[in-house]
Structure formats: C-alpha cells, structure tokens
Amino acid sequence: MRSALTALGIIIGVASVVTMVAVGNGAQANIESKVAALGQNLLTVFAGNRRTGGVNTGLGSANTLSLPDAAALAREIKDIVASSPEVSVSAQVISNGRNWSTSIAGESEDYLKIKNWPLASGAMFSEREVRAAAKVAVIGSKTATQLFGPMNPIGQTVRVKNIPFVIIGVLTSKGAGMGGDQDDRLIVPYTTAMKRLTGSKHLRSINVQISSADRMGLAQQQITSLLRQRHRTADGHDADFSIMNQKEIADTVGSISKIITLLLGSIAGMSLVVGGIGIMNIMLVSVTERTREIGIRMAVGAKGRDVMLQFLIEAVALSLLGGLIGVFLGIGASRLVSLATSITAIVSIGSIVLAFSVSFAIGVFFGFYPARRAAALEPIDALRYE
C-alpha cells in the first residue's frame, strides 16, 4: 500500500503531462486548420482605410485599389498563379418566400481554387461568365438552408436588390472562421457585383495565390513595390494599401500555440517533481526500517555498491511502473477531453517517450541519495541498530 501511494505521485504527474500536451497539440492543430482554411499560399492586398468625421472605417473602406491594379499584379508578378479581385456588400436575399440578410462577395472564377474550398454540388462560374457579368451565384451552406431548407438550391433563383441570380453551386461547410461565419455568404462574379450591386469601380481587396510558400516573402515585396509605383506613393510615405500574408499568420499562431503547449506541459510537470520527492521520502524511511537487513547483507559479503544498486532499482521500478500506469491514464483522459469538447486531443509519441524518460530520471535522481545513504552504513552499526 505504501509503495502504491508513493507511485501515485508519479502516476498523476505523468498522466497530467500526457493529457496537457495532447490538449495543447489538439488546440494547435485546430487553430492551424482554421488558418489553412483561409487559402493556400495566400496573400490578400487590402485597400487603405478611410476616416469620416473622426471615425476610422477600417481596411478596405478607401477607394485605393482598382481593376487595373489587379490586372497589373497578375501580369507582372511571375509568382502569382491565380488572383481574385474582391468587392463585398451586405444585402437582403429573397427566394422561395423567404428572406435572409447575408454577405455578397464579388470574386473571380479562381476564388475557390485560391481558398482551397471545394463545392458540395454544382459548379463555379467560369471566366466567360465573369467577363459577361452574368447573373449567377454560388451559395454558402448556411444561406442555402435559410432560404431553401431541405430543397436543392441548384437551379433556383434568388433576388438581391431586385436583381435575379441563378444558383449554380453550393459550397461545402467551413464553419466560423476569421471574419465571421464562412457558410453565410453568396458569391457572384466581381464584374456583376460592381456593375449591378455596388456601382463602384474600386475593389475592397485582391486575393492572390503564390506558386510556393517559400516565394511568398519575395512576392509580397514585389507587390508592395509595384503598387507603390502605380499609386505614386513617395518613399517615406505610408502606402495606401496593406498586405496580409497567410504564412506570417500561420507562423505566429503556430509559435503561440507551441508556447501554450509548453506552458501546460511545464505546469503538469511540477507534479512529477512532487512525485519524485515522495519516492525519496519513502526510500529514506525504507533505509531506516531495513538497517539490520543491510547490516546482515554486508556482514555476509555484500559490498556497498550492491546495497546501493538494490535501493536504486527499487526507486526506479516504482517510478517506471507509475509512469506506465500514468501514460495509459493520460491517453484515456485525452480521449475523454476529445469527447467532451470540440478539441481533438492529439497524443504524440514524443510526449510518451518524454514521460517515460522523466520517470526514469526521477527514479534515479531521487533514489540516489537514499541508496547512497544505505550503502554508507557501517556493518557493525547496522547490526546493532534497534
């Protein structure tokens, strides 16, 4: 019973480390998947901000990006493999006797490719439909549910500002993301949006896909240089646009997630130290209780290193056994966390190896002093000990 209670400290410590690291890894993977949902090798160029009556209306509100800018980027920046000029407006969408307020996004035919966003059914509008400013649309899953319920939206007509749009595609669900619910939207050709919905000749942003992740930094510099030149922005003056680099966001989020995982693991690791102190305590008590046994062993020929090895093996055995039980409890606790929350806890082989290694090290470290004390006993004193 005493040995079981001693190992309990190691069991709780290892289980805590495995669980906390698994939860941290799961949270990191969850956040990284949301960042990846923004698109693949994505750079987004936003128009500048505008101040009205002392109020800053935010990025994309100023008229500083145009269709010629988007065309120049696609033509002159060799690393750009796809681009989508973007305009956006919120409007009431009416169909099938229902109405729903949603976000209308004007995009190019490459938008879904850039965003790595597959269709659940139907098709994306074509380059020809973009050039013709066709009245077609791709609908988000939530908007489709609100307007059509269980009915198939493909081929149905929706009205936006009394203009009819034919639904030709339905997006797969992505859920909430940066900027709101990604499933609550209607995507139309940007030419149609500019001509029929906004009446504006300017863009809110330009989404561009770069050929590879390691070329994103260079492409961002080239885009900045080209747009500053086109907008006649002198050196030393702030640019009238900004660029969001998806890779930089992913790297920042990844580093923060790793710090959080390390913090959780470190906090849980403190219980391992407490468990190690418990092992040292019980081994010191054991040395005291078994003093006569030690004296008899040494009197019949056992050497100091034999006695030391005996107590050291006992400490390491307690620690490793506790570590093994703790690993299984940690895996079980991780699965319970996955069932109870939206985070899928990821148990890594590295955390299990680390837990066993730390258990072994604790057994050696905290078992060494009691073992050394036992080996240092004089046989005659040990035999006379009461």
PyMOL commands that set and color helices and strands:
alter all, ss='L'
color gray80, all
select helices_A, chain A and resi 2-36+67-76+111-115+127-131+141-148+190-198+213-230+246-289+291-299+304-340+349-375+379-384
alter helices_A, ss='H'
color red, helices_A
select strands_A, chain A and resi 42-47+51-52+55-56+80-95+98-107+119-122+136-139+157-160+163-171+176-177+180-181+185-189+205-210+241-245
alter strands_A, ss='S'
color yellow, strands_A
deselect
rebuild
show_as cartoon
